[in-house]
């Protein structure tokens, strides 16, 4: 049996923009994607701490070091600039991979710069 577990998350990132006219996805600073082991086009869940909305989309890289977290397309109705969000990715693991599994948890500062890895 496979189980779906948290693979990684970027915790308490600040939304820097919301673009209704974009075709979809969330643009994330490439450095944060690398730190959280999230690939381009990988599914991510966005949990909005400011208003409680939840959505899923896919990640695309923004300029490295920019701190960009831009919610694009229809999802821009659910998030606004300055909202605090959690971006989470999940993966399927078989029984042999469960023991000792620890997700990658990335903490950022108020400008979405990588601050530290956290523990679950």
C-alpha positions as CSV (number, residue, x, y, z in Angstrom):
1,X,0.0,0.0,0.0
2,X,1.2,3.5,-0.7
3,X,0.5,6.5,1.5
4,X,0.4,10.2,0.6
5,X,2.6,12.2,3.0
6,X,3.8,15.7,3.3
7,X,7.0,16.0,1.2
8,X,7.9,19.6,1.8
9,X,6.5,23.0,2.7
10,X,7.4,26.7,2.6
11,X,5.9,28.0,5.9
12,X,4.4,31.5,6.3
13,X,5.5,33.0,3.0
14,X,4.1,36.4,2.2
15,X,2.2,36.8,-1.1
16,X,3.9,39.4,-3.2
17,X,1.3,39.6,-6.0
18,X,-1.8,38.2,-7.5
19,X,-2.2,38.2,-11.3
20,X,-5.7,37.4,-12.6
21,X,-4.6,37.7,-16.2
22,X,-2.0,34.9,-16.0
23,X,-3.0,31.5,-17.2
24,X,-2.6,29.8,-13.9
25,X,-0.2,28.5,-11.2
26,X,1.9,30.1,-8.5
27,X,5.3,31.8,-9.3
28,X,7.8,31.1,-6.5
29,X,11.3,32.3,-6.0
30,X,13.5,29.6,-7.6
31,X,15.8,29.5,-4.5
32,X,12.8,28.6,-2.3
33,X,11.6,25.9,-4.8
34,X,15.1,24.4,-4.6
35,X,15.3,24.6,-0.8
36,X,11.9,22.9,-0.5
37,X,12.6,20.3,-3.2
38,X,9.7,21.5,-5.4
39,X,10.1,21.1,-9.1
40,X,8.7,23.3,-11.9
41,X,5.1,22.2,-12.7
42,X,4.9,20.1,-9.5
43,X,1.5,20.2,-7.7
44,X,1.4,22.5,-4.7
45,X,-1.3,23.2,-2.2
46,X,-1.7,26.8,-0.9
47,X,-3.1,27.3,2.5
48,X,-3.9,31.0,3.1
49,X,-3.4,31.8,6.8
50,X,-4.9,35.3,6.3
51,X,-8.3,34.3,5.0
52,X,-8.5,30.5,5.4
53,X,-8.8,29.7,1.6
54,X,-7.2,26.5,0.3
55,X,-6.3,25.6,-3.3
56,X,-4.1,23.5,-5.4
57,X,-2.1,24.5,-8.4
58,X,1.4,24.0,-9.8
59,X,4.6,25.8,-9.2
60,X,6.7,27.8,-11.7
61,X,10.0,29.3,-10.8
62,X,10.4,33.1,-10.4
63,X,13.7,35.0,-10.3
64,X,16.1,33.5,-7.8
65,X,16.5,35.7,-4.7
66,X,13.5,37.8,-5.6
67,X,11.2,36.6,-2.8
68,X,8.4,36.2,-5.3
69,X,5.3,34.4,-4.3
70,X,2.7,35.4,-7.0
71,X,-0.7,33.7,-7.2
72,X,-1.8,33.6,-10.8
73,X,-5.0,33.0,-12.7
74,X,-8.3,32.3,-11.0
75,X,-6.5,31.6,-7.7
76,X,-5.8,35.3,-7.5
77,X,-9.4,35.7,-6.3
78,X,-8.4,33.7,-3.2
79,X,-5.1,35.4,-2.3
80,X,-4.0,39.0,-2.2
81,X,-0.6,40.7,-1.8
82,X,0.6,40.5,1.8
83,X,-1.5,37.5,2.7
84,X,0.5,34.8,4.6
85,X,0.4,31.4,3.0
86,X,1.8,27.9,3.4
87,X,2.9,26.1,0.2
88,X,2.9,22.4,0.6
89,X,3.8,19.5,-1.7
90,X,3.0,15.8,-1.1
91,X,4.3,12.5,-2.4
92,X,3.3,8.9,-2.5
93,X,5.5,6.6,-0.3
94,X,5.4,2.8,-0.1
95,X,5.6,1.0,3.3
96,X,9.4,0.6,3.1
97,X,9.8,4.4,2.9
98,X,7.6,5.4,5.8
99,X,10.0,4.7,8.7
100,X,12.0,7.8,9.5
101,X,10.3,9.9,6.8
102,X,10.8,13.6,7.6
103,X,9.4,16.3,5.3
104,X,11.5,19.3,4.3
105,X,10.1,22.4,6.1
106,X,11.4,25.7,5.0
107,X,10.9,28.9,7.1
108,X,11.1,32.3,5.5
109,X,11.5,35.8,6.8
110,X,9.1,38.7,6.1
111,X,10.7,39.2,2.6
112,X,10.4,35.5,1.8
113,X,14.1,34.8,2.2
114,X,15.1,31.4,3.3
115,X,15.7,31.6,7.1
116,X,16.0,28.0,8.2
117,X,14.8,24.4,7.9
118,X,12.3,23.5,10.6
119,X,11.3,20.2,12.1
120,X,7.8,18.7,11.7
